[in-house]
Amino acid sequence: MKSKYREVTDPSKRLSQKDTKRIRNVVLSIIVLSFSVLCLQLFNLQIVSGEKYRAMSENNYLRITPIPAPRGDIIDCKGNILATSRPTFTVFYWYLDEAKAEETLPRLSEILDMELEQIEKKVQQYAGRYYQPIPIAKDISPEIYIRIAEDAPNLPGVFIEPQPIRYYPQGSLMSTTLGYVGEISQSQLADAQWADYKIGDILGQEGLEAYYEKVLRGKDGGYQVEVDYRGRPTGSDLGPGTEPQPGKTVQLEIDCDLQRAVENALLEALEKSETAKSAAAVVLDVKTGGVKAIGSVPGFDGNMLISGISAQELDEKISSDEWRFANLAITGLYTPGSAFKVVTAVAALAEGKTTESEMFFDPGYHPMVPSLVCHRRGGHGYVNIVDALAVSCNTYFYEMGRRLGVDAIAKYGRVMGLGAKTGIDLFGENYGTLPTTEWKEKAYAEGRVAQPQFLLSEHMMAGMGQVFHLYTPIQMASVVQCIANDGVRMKPRLAAKILDSDYNVIEEIEPEISAVLDVGPDVLDTVREGMLKVTSDPRGTAYWVFYNVPFEVAGKTGTAQNPLGEDHAWFIGFAPFDEPEIALAVVVDQGGSGSTVAGPVAREIFESYMMLKYPPQVEVEVEPDQTREEH
C-alpha cells in the first residue's frame, strides 16, 4: 500500500511540464554563461595580458648572469697608465647539487692549491643564487688552466672564463694614493650607498679607486640562464645577452716621471738614515693647486693584492714595515718645527708686531724664559725677520710668538690651510691641530692637556712650530703654495679630467680657490726674501744643499722635536723664485735634521721637475749633404 504522504512530497508529481522546462533553461543558461566567462578569461590571459604573464612565467625559469664591465683607467697628465683592467682567466663554479659539490670541490681544491673550507665558504655565500656563477680563483696560471681543462669530465659545474681584473702597470708607484680594489664586503653590502651592488662585485677600497668609484665603475652586461624550480642552471643556451659598458677614465694632474723621481728620492733618504721610519712629499702646481706628485713610502704592491696573497704573507709584510697602506701625505700628523716659522713671519708682519727693518738681538736664549734656547750656542746676534728666516733663529720666533699669541698666529695659519682638511680628492684626510685658546680649553675639558690656558712659554714656543702644532704634508705644501701664489690658496686636486673609455674628454675639473690671504704684498715679499736666503745666503740653513743649483729656490728647513722618538726632518719651498711653478713639502719621519735629510730630497725633486719641464737642448751636428751640387 502506497503512502499518500510520499505521493504528495514527490517533486516529479508536483512539477508540471512547463516548470520542468523552465528549470532546464535556467541550468543551461548558467552553463553557457560560465563557459562564456571562461572563454573571456582565457582570451584575457592569452591575448590581452599574454605578454605580462609570459614575462612572469619566464622570470620563474630565467635568470640574468652578469658579465663584469672593465673598470675605467687612471692615467697621468701625459697619458701614462697608472691603473687599468687586464683580461685574465677566472675559475667559476656552478652549483649543481650537494652530492656533486661534495665530489667536485675537494678535487678542485687540490688543483688550485686552496683550502677546501675557503672554497666552501665562497659557495655558501651564493646560497639561493646558484643561477649565478661563483668565482673561485682569479688570474690562474697556464698550468692550472691546463689541469682543469684536462680534468673537466671529473669537475662538473667547473668552468673557466676570461674576466677583467685590476692591474697597476707601474707596480708600487703611487700605491698609497691610487689605493686598491676588492670584493665588496658584507658590511658594505648593508650600506645604503652601495644598494646597487651585489655579492662578488668589485669596489674601490682605498685611495683614488675609492674616491672615484662611481666614475671608474662600468655597467655590467649579462646573459640569460635557464634554471629549474630550485634555481639551478639547466645548461640551456639562451643567447649572448647584453654587452658590458666600460667605466670612465680619470686623468690626473700627476706627472708619472716626476712621481717616480719623488718616490726614489724618499726611498733613498730612508736607506741612508738609521732612524727614519717613513717619508712623504707633496708637489703642487703653484697657480692651479694641481698635485704634480704625491709620495708616501713605504707603499705596497696592488697587483699582489689583486692576484692573491696569503694572510700570513700579508701579515709579515705589514709587521716588518715592508708594506704600509696609510697615505702619510694626507694622514700623517707631524710637528712642523721651524718649517712653521714662515706662518709666524706672515702673522708678525701683517699684525704690525715687527717690521723688515727691526733688529732683534739673539744672545742664544730668550731673556724672559732663559730655558728657551736657540739652536746656535751663543745666538745669532742682531737679526731682522729676513735673516731670522734664513738662519732659522729660534729666539727671534720665540719673541714673535710672545708678541702675537696663539690666536693671532692661528688666524693666519687657518687661511693658509692649517687645522682643516685641504679638500684634496681623497678620503681619510686629517684635520691636523692648529692650537688656539678655545682649542686648549676644550682639550683640557677632555683631559688631553694639563692646563686650560696657554702659559707664556707655550705662546712663545708656538711661534716656532712646537707645542701642540700637528700638520700633514699636504697642509704644509698648501702653506707654501699660498705664499708663492701671492696669498691665493688653491684647493689641491689630483683629477684634471674625466674621459670616456675611448679617452674623449667628458668633463674638465677646473681649479678652485680655497682662500685668499688678506695681507699687503710687502708682507709676502719679505717672507719670500727670507725663504730665498735659506738656500742662497751662505748663512742659510740649506745653503750647502742648494748652492750649485742652476735656478733659484725659496725654502725653509725644519727639525721638529718628537716626544716619541728622533726628530722629524722637514723642508718646504717653491721654485723658480721669480716665477714660481711648483711648491712642495717633504717630511722624513724621525729622519733627524731638516737641512741634511729632507733638504736633499727637495733638491732632487726640484731638479727632476726642471729637467722634465725644460730638458736640455742637445746640439746635433749635421754633416753636409755630399750629393748636393755646390754653386
NUVOKE-31282 format. One line per field, with one value per residue (C-alpha): residue in three letters; residue number from 1; y, x, z. Coordinates in Angstrom, 2 decimals. Layout:
<pts>
res = ALA|...
n = NUM|...
yy = Y|...
xx = X|...
zz = Z|...
</pts>
This chain:
<pts>
res = MET|LYS|SER|LYS|TYR|ARG|GLU|VAL|THR|ASP|PRO|SER|LYS|ARG|LEU|SER|GLN|LYS|ASP|THR|LYS|ARG|ILE|ARG|ASN|VAL|VAL|LEU|SER|ILE|ILE|VAL|LEU|SER|PHE|SER|VAL|LEU|CYS|LEU|GLN|LEU|PHE|ASN|LEU|GLN|ILE|VAL|SER|GLY|GLU|LYS|TYR|ARG|ALA|MET|SER|GLU|ASN|ASN|TYR|LEU|ARG|ILE|THR|PRO|ILE|PRO|ALA|PRO|ARG|GLY|ASP|ILE|ILE|ASP|CYS|LYS|GLY|ASN|ILE|LEU|ALA|THR|SER|ARG|PRO|THR|PHE|THR|VAL|PHE|TYR|TRP|TYR|LEU|ASP|GLU|ALA|LYS|ALA|GLU|GLU|THR|LEU|PRO|ARG|LEU|SER|GLU|ILE|LEU|ASP|MET|GLU|LEU|GLU|GLN|ILE|GLU|LYS|LYS|VAL|GLN|GLN|TYR|ALA|GLY|ARG|TYR|TYR|GLN|PRO|ILE|PRO|ILE|ALA|LYS|ASP|ILE|SER|PRO|GLU|ILE|TYR|ILE|ARG|ILE|ALA|GLU|ASP|ALA|PRO|ASN|LEU|PRO|GLY|VAL|PHE|ILE|GLU|PRO|GLN|PRO|ILE|ARG|TYR|TYR|PRO|GLN|GLY|SER|LEU|MET|SER|THR|THR|LEU|GLY|TYR|VAL|GLY|GLU|ILE|SER|GLN|SER|GLN|LEU|ALA|ASP|ALA|GLN|TRP|ALA|ASP|TYR|LYS|ILE|GLY|ASP|ILE|LEU|GLY|GLN|GLU|GLY|LEU|GLU|ALA|TYR|TYR|GLU|LYS|VAL|LEU|ARG|GLY|LYS|ASP|GLY|GLY|TYR|GLN|VAL|GLU|VAL|ASP|TYR|ARG|GLY|ARG|PRO|THR|GLY|SER|ASP|LEU|GLY|PRO|GLY|THR|GLU|PRO|GLN|PRO|GLY|LYS|THR|VAL|GLN|LEU|GLU|ILE|ASP|CYS|ASP|LEU|GLN|ARG|ALA|VAL|GLU|ASN|ALA|LEU|LEU|GLU|ALA|LEU|GLU|LYS|SER|GLU|THR|ALA|LYS|SER|ALA|ALA|ALA|VAL|VAL|LEU|ASP|VAL|LYS|THR|GLY|GLY|VAL|LYS|ALA|ILE|GLY|SER|VAL|PRO|GLY|PHE|ASP|GLY|ASN|MET|LEU|ILE|SER|GLY|ILE|SER|ALA|GLN|GLU|LEU|ASP|GLU|LYS|ILE|SER|SER|ASP|GLU|TRP|ARG|PHE|ALA|ASN|LEU|ALA|ILE|THR|GLY|LEU|TYR|THR|PRO|GLY|SER|ALA|PHE|LYS|VAL|VAL|THR|ALA|VAL|ALA|ALA|LEU|ALA|GLU|GLY|LYS|THR|THR|GLU|SER|GLU|MET|PHE|PHE|ASP|PRO|GLY|TYR|HIS|PRO|MET|VAL|PRO|SER|LEU|VAL|CYS|HIS|ARG|ARG|GLY|GLY|HIS|GLY|TYR|VAL|ASN|ILE|VAL|ASP|ALA|LEU|ALA|VAL|SER|CYS|ASN|THR|TYR|PHE|TYR|GLU|MET|GLY|ARG|ARG|LEU|GLY|VAL|ASP|ALA|ILE|ALA|LYS|TYR|GLY|ARG|VAL|MET|GLY|LEU|GLY|ALA|LYS|THR|GLY|ILE|ASP|LEU|PHE|GLY|GLU|ASN|TYR|GLY|THR|LEU|PRO|THR|THR|GLU|TRP|LYS|GLU|LYS|ALA|TYR|ALA|GLU|GLY|ARG|VAL|ALA|GLN|PRO|GLN|PHE|LEU|LEU|SER|GLU|HIS|MET|MET|ALA|GLY|MET|GLY|GLN|VAL|PHE|HIS|LEU|TYR|THR|PRO|ILE|GLN|MET|ALA|SER|VAL|VAL|GLN|CYS|ILE|ALA|ASN|ASP|GLY|VAL|ARG|MET|LYS|PRO|ARG|LEU|ALA|ALA|LYS|ILE|LEU|ASP|SER|ASP|TYR|ASN|VAL|ILE|GLU|GLU|ILE|GLU|PRO|GLU|ILE|SER|ALA|VAL|LEU|ASP|VAL|GLY|PRO|ASP|VAL|LEU|ASP|THR|VAL|ARG|GLU|GLY|MET|LEU|LYS|VAL|THR|SER|ASP|PRO|ARG|GLY|THR|ALA|TYR|TRP|VAL|PHE|TYR|ASN|VAL|PRO|PHE|GLU|VAL|ALA|GLY|LYS|THR|GLY|THR|ALA|GLN|ASN|PRO|LEU|GLY|GLU|ASP|HIS|ALA|TRP|PHE|ILE|GLY|PHE|ALA|PRO|PHE|ASP|GLU|PRO|GLU|ILE|ALA|LEU|ALA|VAL|VAL|VAL|ASP|GLN|GLY|GLY|SER|GLY|SER|THR|VAL|ALA|GLY|PRO|VAL|ALA|ARG|GLU|ILE|PHE|GLU|SER|TYR|MET|MET|LEU|LYS|TYR|PRO|PRO|GLN|VAL|GLU|VAL|GLU|VAL|GLU|PRO|ASP|GLN|THR|ARG|GLU|GLU|HIS
n = 1|2|3|4|5|6|7|8|9|10|11|12|13|14|15|16|17|18|19|20|21|22|23|24|25|26|27|28|29|30|31|32|33|34|35|36|37|38|39|40|41|42|43|44|45|46|47|48|49|50|51|52|53|54|55|56|57|58|59|60|61|62|63|64|65|66|67|68|69|70|71|72|73|74|75|76|77|78|79|80|81|82|83|84|85|86|87|88|89|90|91|92|93|94|95|96|97|98|99|100|101|102|103|104|105|106|107|108|109|110|111|112|113|114|115|116|117|118|119|120|121|122|123|124|125|126|127|128|129|130|131|132|133|134|135|136|137|138|139|140|141|142|143|144|145|146|147|148|149|150|151|152|153|154|155|156|157|158|159|160|161|162|163|164|165|166|167|168|169|170|171|172|173|174|175|176|177|178|179|180|181|182|183|184|185|186|187|188|189|190|191|192|193|194|195|196|197|198|199|200|201|202|203|204|205|206|207|208|209|210|211|212|213|214|215|216|217|218|219|220|221|222|223|224|225|226|227|228|229|230|231|232|233|234|235|236|237|238|239|240|241|242|243|244|245|246|247|248|249|250|251|252|253|254|255|256|257|258|259|260|261|262|263|264|265|266|267|268|269|270|271|272|273|274|275|276|277|278|279|280|281|282|283|284|285|286|287|288|289|290|291|292|293|294|295|296|297|298|299|300|301|302|303|304|305|306|307|308|309|310|311|312|313|314|315|316|317|318|319|320|321|322|323|324|325|326|327|328|329|330|331|332|333|334|335|336|337|338|339|340|341|342|343|344|345|346|347|348|349|350|351|352|353|354|355|356|357|358|359|360|361|362|363|364|365|366|367|368|369|370|371|372|373|374|375|376|377|378|379|380|381|382|383|384|385|386|387|388|389|390|391|392|393|394|395|396|397|398|399|400|401|402|403|404|405|406|407|408|409|410|411|412|413|414|415|416|417|418|419|420|421|422|423|424|425|426|427|428|429|430|431|432|433|434|435|436|437|438|439|440|441|442|443|444|445|446|447|448|449|450|451|452|453|454|455|456|457|458|459|460|461|462|463|464|465|466|467|468|469|470|471|472|473|474|475|476|477|478|479|480|481|482|483|484|485|486|487|488|489|490|491|492|493|494|495|496|497|498|499|500|501|502|503|504|505|506|507|508|509|510|511|512|513|514|515|516|517|518|519|520|521|522|523|524|525|526|527|528|529|530|531|532|533|534|535|536|537|538|539|540|541|542|543|544|545|546|547|548|549|550|551|552|553|554|555|556|557|558|559|560|561|562|563|564|565|566|567|568|569|570|571|572|573|574|575|576|577|578|579|580|581|582|583|584|585|586|587|588|589|590|591|592|593|594|595|596|597|598|599|600|601|602|603|604|605|606|607|608|609|610|611|612|613|614|615|616|617|618|619|620|621|622|623|624|625|626|627|628|629|630|631
yy = 0.00|3.35|6.15|9.27|11.43|10.12|10.92|14.42|15.19|13.61|16.59|14.74|14.56|18.19|19.91|20.44|20.03|23.80|24.10|21.41|23.15|26.45|24.84|23.19|26.52|28.19|25.45|25.63|29.41|29.07|26.60|28.84|31.88|30.04|28.82|32.35|33.77|31.07|31.87|35.57|34.89|32.69|35.46|37.91|35.63|34.67|37.72|40.83|40.06|37.44|39.35|40.17|36.59|35.28|37.52|36.38|32.81|33.38|35.01|31.70|29.93|32.68|34.43|37.10|36.14|39.25|39.89|42.17|45.51|46.57|49.23|52.63|53.58|56.06|57.90|60.68|64.08|62.60|59.60|57.06|54.34|54.06|51.69|49.69|46.40|43.38|40.13|37.06|33.62|33.03|29.68|29.63|27.02|26.42|24.66|21.61|19.72|18.72|15.32|16.72|19.52|17.00|15.16|18.17|20.74|18.62|17.78|21.47|22.42|20.14|21.56|25.18|24.52|26.22|25.24|23.32|25.40|28.56|27.27|26.02|29.43|31.09|28.66|29.21|32.97|32.31|30.13|30.94|32.49|29.35|30.60|32.94|31.50|31.57|32.96|30.63|31.69|34.66|35.18|31.49|30.29|28.45|25.26|25.40|26.21|23.06|20.83|21.95|21.56|18.05|17.02|18.61|15.34|14.92|18.54|19.01|22.62|23.95|26.18|28.88|32.24|35.39|38.24|41.72|42.34|45.41|45.92|48.55|48.78|50.94|48.41|50.01|53.54|55.88|52.88|54.65|57.32|55.03|52.66|49.26|47.38|44.30|42.34|44.20|43.09|42.09|45.33|47.37|45.45|46.55|50.22|52.12|53.89|50.53|49.45|48.66|46.36|42.63|39.96|39.39|42.90|44.78|48.02|50.64|50.21|52.97|55.96|57.22|53.84|54.55|58.30|57.93|54.60|55.80|57.19|54.21|51.57|50.37|48.91|45.13|43.23|39.89|36.79|34.71|31.40|28.84|27.41|24.70|25.21|25.17|27.97|25.75|26.16|23.61|24.27|25.62|28.34|31.34|33.80|36.24|38.87|42.48|43.70|45.38|49.12|50.01|52.57|56.10|57.14|59.59|61.69|63.13|66.20|63.75|63.54|59.89|60.68|63.28|60.90|58.26|60.77|61.83|58.27|57.32|60.35|59.46|55.82|56.88|59.09|56.11|53.90|56.46|57.07|54.66|56.11|57.14|55.14|56.55|59.60|61.65|64.52|66.62|68.72|71.30|73.47|76.99|78.56|75.80|73.64|70.57|67.76|67.06|64.33|62.85|60.25|58.15|55.40|52.56|51.65|48.29|46.29|46.47|43.71|41.20|42.12|41.51|38.26|36.91|36.98|34.74|36.21|35.05|36.76|39.94|39.99|39.55|42.45|44.74|43.74|44.16|47.63|46.45|47.47|50.43|51.27|54.68|57.67|59.76|62.72|63.32|61.37|61.66|64.27|65.80|68.68|71.16|72.73|75.54|74.98|76.72|79.93|81.19|81.31|83.22|85.62|86.38|86.94|89.17|91.42|91.55|92.36|95.03|93.20|93.73|95.29|94.25|96.77|95.93|94.30|91.87|90.66|86.90|86.01|82.30|82.24|84.35|86.76|86.30|82.49|81.52|77.82|78.57|78.45|78.94|76.04|78.00|78.22|81.88|83.02|84.82|88.36|91.06|89.73|91.11|88.94|88.09|86.99|85.15|83.04|82.44|81.22|79.82|81.82|80.23|83.17|85.62|83.49|82.91|86.69|86.84|84.12|86.23|89.35|87.61|84.90|81.66|83.14|85.72|83.07|80.73|83.47|83.42|79.71|78.86|80.93|79.28|75.83|74.60|72.95|71.86|69.45|70.90|69.25|67.08|64.41|61.55|60.07|60.00|63.35|64.52|67.89|68.47|70.66|74.45|75.44|78.32|79.30|77.80|74.58|74.29|74.86|72.06|69.81|70.44|69.57|66.29|65.57|65.89|68.77|69.78|73.41|75.17|78.30|78.78|79.52|82.32|79.79|77.93|81.09|81.61|78.02|78.08|80.82|78.38|75.43|73.44|72.77|71.20|72.02|68.93|69.06|66.85|67.27|68.31|71.12|72.36|72.22|74.37|76.93|77.28|77.31|80.17|82.20|81.56|82.46|85.95|84.79|82.89|79.35|76.83|73.64|70.69|68.30|65.10|64.71|67.04|65.44|62.70|60.78|58.12|54.66|55.95|58.81|61.51|64.36|64.34|66.80|69.15|69.77|73.46|74.92|76.20|78.94|77.84|81.11|84.43|85.77|89.40|90.93|93.57|92.47|93.69|91.09|88.16|89.76|89.95|86.35|85.12|87.04|85.27|81.89|82.66|83.41|79.97|78.45|81.30|83.03|81.25|81.54|79.91|76.56|74.92|76.85|73.90|71.71|74.12|76.15|74.96|74.53|76.44|78.13|79.98|78.07|79.54|77.25|76.62|73.79|72.26|69.91|69.18|67.69|64.40|63.12|59.59|59.28|61.07|64.50|64.81|66.31|68.91|71.01|73.24|75.51|76.67|77.26|79.02|82.04|84.79|82.89|80.11|76.96|74.29|74.27|71.27|69.84|66.96|65.18|62.26|60.65|60.54|61.42|63.99|67.24|69.03|70.54|67.32|64.78|66.47|69.19|66.80|65.14|68.53|69.37|66.12|66.87|70.44|69.33|66.48|68.84|71.39|68.67|67.25|70.65|72.17|69.33|70.39|71.11|68.62|70.01|67.59|68.03|67.71|66.55|68.34|66.60|65.30|64.66|68.34|70.38|73.40|76.62
xx = 0.00|1.48|1.76|-0.17|2.50|5.07|2.94|2.35|6.11|7.49|8.69|8.09|4.47|4.26|6.12|4.33|5.95|6.14|8.05|10.49|11.29|11.89|14.37|16.20|16.56|17.94|20.54|21.51|21.89|24.16|26.33|26.53|27.31|30.06|31.58|31.49|33.20|35.85|36.41|36.70|39.23|41.26|41.18|42.36|45.16|46.44|45.77|45.19|47.64|49.67|52.96|52.63|52.07|54.64|57.24|56.15|56.46|59.89|61.01|60.34|62.93|65.16|67.94|70.39|74.01|76.22|79.18|81.56|82.38|86.03|86.88|87.95|91.61|93.55|96.17|98.70|98.83|100.78|98.51|100.70|98.52|98.63|95.67|93.77|91.97|93.56|91.96|92.67|91.20|88.94|87.72|83.95|81.71|78.06|76.41|74.50|73.60|75.07|76.29|78.19|79.61|80.98|82.64|83.90|85.08|87.81|89.24|89.14|90.77|93.71|94.21|94.03|96.09|93.36|91.90|88.64|86.99|87.86|86.13|83.10|82.78|82.64|79.93|77.88|77.87|75.91|73.23|69.91|71.71|73.08|71.99|74.96|78.45|80.61|84.15|86.57|90.03|91.13|94.15|95.05|98.31|98.53|99.39|96.17|94.19|95.56|94.94|91.30|90.75|92.21|90.22|86.95|84.90|85.61|84.76|81.05|79.99|83.57|84.42|86.93|86.10|88.08|87.36|88.87|90.81|92.64|96.24|98.78|101.40|103.73|103.88|104.02|104.44|101.90|100.23|99.01|97.32|95.88|94.60|93.25|90.04|88.48|85.24|82.50|82.21|79.09|79.14|79.45|76.55|74.42|75.32|72.64|75.19|76.08|72.48|73.02|75.97|75.76|77.93|81.08|81.14|84.44|84.61|87.32|88.50|91.09|92.64|91.54|89.95|87.51|87.04|86.18|84.35|81.17|83.21|85.52|82.85|81.34|77.91|77.82|76.31|74.61|73.23|70.15|70.39|67.61|67.14|64.98|62.46|65.29|67.14|69.92|71.10|69.81|72.60|70.38|71.98|69.63|71.83|74.71|72.73|73.85|77.42|79.06|79.88|83.43|83.93|85.15|88.79|90.20|93.12|95.30|97.48|100.22|103.35|104.39|108.08|108.15|106.24|108.91|111.66|109.87|109.46|113.03|114.33|112.20|113.31|116.94|116.51|115.12|118.01|120.60|119.01|119.39|116.40|113.86|110.62|108.81|108.69|106.20|106.19|103.65|104.32|101.67|101.23|101.51|98.89|96.25|96.77|97.10|99.03|102.04|103.35|102.40|104.56|104.28|106.81|106.88|103.85|102.59|102.11|98.47|98.96|99.76|96.54|94.55|96.22|96.06|98.31|98.03|97.02|100.33|102.42|100.36|100.85|104.60|104.85|102.88|104.56|108.03|107.08|107.83|104.28|102.29|98.79|98.42|98.94|101.10|100.96|97.35|97.04|100.45|100.49|103.85|105.08|106.33|109.10|110.98|109.13|106.22|108.22|107.01|103.46|104.62|106.56|103.45|101.38|104.02|104.38|100.64|99.76|102.43|104.33|107.58|108.94|111.53|113.98|113.60|116.71|116.32|119.25|119.61|122.05|121.33|118.26|115.17|115.74|112.21|112.39|116.09|115.21|114.03|117.34|118.39|119.78|123.03|125.01|125.77|122.97|122.89|123.37|121.25|118.82|115.82|112.95|114.61|117.81|115.85|114.18|117.46|119.33|116.19|116.74|114.66|114.98|113.60|110.47|110.06|109.76|107.28|105.22|105.21|104.12|101.42|99.95|98.50|95.19|96.80|99.11|96.16|94.24|96.78|97.58|93.94|93.74|96.94|95.39|96.28|93.95|91.40|91.14|92.52|89.76|92.03|90.07|90.95|89.12|90.66|92.45|93.42|92.47|95.68|95.88|96.10|96.23|94.05|92.82|89.43|91.09|93.08|90.04|88.25|91.31|91.56|87.89|88.56|91.62|94.14|96.22|97.32|96.09|93.11|95.15|98.36|101.47|103.74|106.35|103.73|102.75|106.46|107.11|104.02|105.72|108.38|106.14|106.39|103.74|100.52|101.06|100.41|100.06|100.07|102.48|99.59|98.72|102.31|102.54|99.39|101.05|103.97|101.68|99.73|102.90|104.26|100.91|100.66|98.36|95.84|95.49|94.20|92.37|94.71|93.32|94.52|91.99|92.15|89.68|87.08|87.29|85.15|86.55|87.95|89.75|87.43|87.03|83.68|84.47|87.30|87.81|88.56|90.96|89.24|90.29|90.14|91.09|92.84|95.38|94.45|97.89|99.87|102.22|105.20|104.43|104.76|107.69|109.59|108.80|109.77|113.06|113.82|113.00|115.31|118.16|117.65|119.11|121.19|122.87|126.00|124.48|121.22|120.31|120.02|122.75|125.11|122.28|121.33|124.49|125.11|121.52|121.16|117.90|116.73|114.83|112.95|112.60|112.53|114.08|112.58|113.92|110.92|111.15|109.31|108.43|108.04|111.48|114.00|113.32|111.24|113.05|111.16|111.73|109.13|109.73|108.93|110.76|111.72|111.87|110.94|108.14|107.04|105.74|105.76|105.55|106.47|106.64|108.90|108.92|111.06|109.55|112.26|114.82|116.67|117.95|115.76|118.71|120.72|117.91|114.79|116.69|118.45|115.11|113.63|116.62|116.22|112.53|113.15|115.89|113.78|110.88|113.06|114.75|111.40|109.84|112.88|115.02|118.50|118.89|121.19|123.05|123.16|125.90|124.55|127.02|126.84|124.89|127.56|125.02|124.14|125.91|127.72|127.47
zz = 0.00|-1.15|1.32|0.41|2.05|-0.31|-3.29|-2.08|-1.45|-4.69|-6.87|-10.12|-9.22|-8.15|-11.12|-14.31|-17.71|-18.01|-14.73|-15.74|-18.98|-17.20|-14.79|-17.66|-19.43|-16.29|-15.80|-19.44|-19.22|-16.22|-18.09|-21.16|-19.03|-17.14|-20.36|-21.78|-18.72|-19.00|-22.67|-21.88|-19.15|-21.46|-24.05|-21.43|-20.21|-23.64|-25.77|-23.66|-20.80|-22.59|-22.56|-18.89|-17.81|-20.28|-18.65|-15.21|-16.36|-17.81|-14.58|-12.89|-15.04|-16.46|-14.56|-15.68|-15.12|-15.12|-17.40|-15.44|-17.04|-17.33|-14.77|-16.09|-16.31|-14.17|-16.22|-15.60|-17.31|-20.24|-20.74|-18.94|-17.44|-13.65|-13.21|-15.80|-16.34|-17.98|-19.17|-17.09|-16.65|-13.66|-12.35|-11.76|-10.22|-10.92|-8.02|-9.31|-6.17|-2.84|-3.99|-6.97|-4.82|-2.28|-5.15|-7.13|-4.61|-2.92|-6.36|-7.34|-4.03|-4.79|-8.31|-7.15|-4.01|-1.96|1.37|0.87|3.61|1.71|-1.44|0.50|2.16|-1.24|-2.36|0.80|0.18|-3.01|-1.38|-3.02|-6.01|-7.64|-11.06|-10.72|-11.37|-8.26|-8.76|-7.02|-8.21|-10.30|-12.55|-12.71|-14.21|-17.56|-15.65|-13.64|-16.79|-18.47|-15.44|-15.15|-18.89|-18.87|-15.81|-16.98|-17.02|-13.31|-12.46|-13.19|-12.77|-13.00|-15.95|-16.89|-18.45|-19.25|-16.85|-16.39|-13.19|-11.92|-12.97|-11.94|-14.72|-12.62|-9.79|-6.34|-7.73|-6.13|-4.48|-1.33|-3.45|-6.12|-3.44|-4.39|-5.18|-3.65|-3.46|-1.65|1.97|3.87|5.87|2.67|1.12|4.07|3.41|1.51|-0.71|-2.28|-2.77|-6.47|-5.73|-5.14|-3.64|-5.67|-7.15|-7.16|-5.17|-4.74|-1.16|-0.70|-2.44|-5.84|-6.53|-3.70|-4.22|-7.91|-7.57|-9.27|-12.18|-12.66|-12.28|-15.54|-16.21|-16.17|-19.07|-18.73|-20.41|-19.72|-17.93|-17.70|-14.23|-12.73|-9.93|-7.39|-9.15|-10.53|-14.14|-16.65|-19.16|-21.93|-24.09|-24.35|-26.23|-25.64|-23.69|-23.13|-23.61|-20.60|-20.71|-19.56|-16.80|-17.40|-17.22|-14.65|-15.89|-13.14|-12.75|-11.72|-13.85|-13.72|-14.32|-11.55|-9.28|-9.79|-9.02|-5.82|-4.54|-5.44|-3.51|-0.49|-0.54|-0.82|2.26|4.19|3.11|4.24|7.63|10.52|12.38|9.69|9.68|6.65|4.41|2.43|-0.06|-1.95|-5.05|-6.04|-9.09|-7.63|-9.90|-10.02|-6.93|-9.16|-7.48|-9.70|-7.40|-4.04|-2.35|0.78|1.38|2.09|-0.03|-1.29|-4.49|-5.52|-8.11|-5.38|-3.59|-6.78|-7.82|-4.30|-1.26|1.75|5.08|6.57|3.87|4.18|7.96|7.51|5.07|7.36|10.63|9.08|7.74|4.21|3.29|4.57|3.40|5.04|2.76|5.08|2.70|3.79|7.06|8.74|11.54|12.38|14.48|11.85|13.91|12.17|8.89|10.62|11.06|7.67|9.10|12.19|9.97|7.88|11.03|12.71|9.67|8.92|12.55|12.80|15.55|13.68|10.51|7.97|9.40|13.11|14.53|17.43|19.48|19.97|22.79|22.37|24.62|25.30|28.22|29.59|29.54|29.55|29.18|25.63|23.78|20.19|18.18|17.80|21.01|21.70|19.42|16.08|17.40|15.77|13.15|11.31|10.09|6.77|8.48|11.16|8.47|6.68|9.77|11.44|14.64|17.40|19.78|17.24|16.72|20.45|20.65|17.77|19.49|22.66|20.80|18.75|20.96|19.61|18.42|16.14|14.72|14.16|12.33|9.51|9.71|9.12|5.93|4.73|5.08|8.56|11.06|8.43|5.54|2.32|0.29|-1.85|-3.74|-1.40|1.57|5.04|5.09|8.57|10.07|11.98|15.07|14.93|18.61|19.90|23.36|22.53|21.39|24.62|26.84|25.02|25.19|28.94|29.44|27.62|29.76|26.92|28.34|31.84|31.94|30.31|29.43|27.49|29.51|28.33|27.25|25.23|23.32|22.60|21.50|19.31|17.30|16.15|15.41|18.65|21.33|20.03|16.33|14.18|10.39|7.33|4.40|2.12|4.56|4.72|0.92|0.78|3.06|0.63|-2.42|-0.83|-0.15|-3.65|-5.28|-3.74|-0.95|-3.11|-1.77|-4.30|-3.47|-4.05|-6.64|-8.24|-11.04|-14.04|-16.46|-16.77|-20.06|-21.69|-22.42|-25.74|-23.90|-25.17|-22.67|-20.84|-18.07|-17.15|-13.44|-13.02|-10.42|-7.29|-4.87|-1.23|0.49|-0.01|2.48|3.09|3.61|1.80|-1.00|1.01|3.69|1.31|-0.50|2.80|3.74|0.28|0.53|3.80|2.21|-0.70|1.71|3.30|0.12|-1.33|1.63|2.95|6.44|5.26|6.78|3.32|1.50|1.10|-0.14|-2.94|-3.52|-7.11|-8.32|-11.62|-10.60|-7.50|-4.82|-1.86|1.12|4.84|6.78|9.90|12.56|14.73|18.19|18.51|22.01|20.62|19.03|16.86|15.35|12.18|9.19|7.13|4.04|2.41|-0.57|-4.09|-7.38|-9.54|-7.25|-9.73|-11.48|-9.09|-10.74|-8.04|-4.25|-2.14|1.35|2.36|5.71|6.81|9.88|12.58|9.94|12.05|10.54|8.03|6.17|5.84|5.37|3.92|2.02|-0.40|-1.16|-2.03|-4.23|-6.14|-6.70|-7.89|-10.27|-11.65|-12.27|-14.09|-16.14|-17.21|-17.87|-19.56|-20.97|-22.04|-25.72|-27.39|-30.33|-33.22|-35.79|-39.30|-41.87|-45.22|-47.92|-50.32|-53.06|-53.46|-56.05|-54.70|-56.65
</pts>
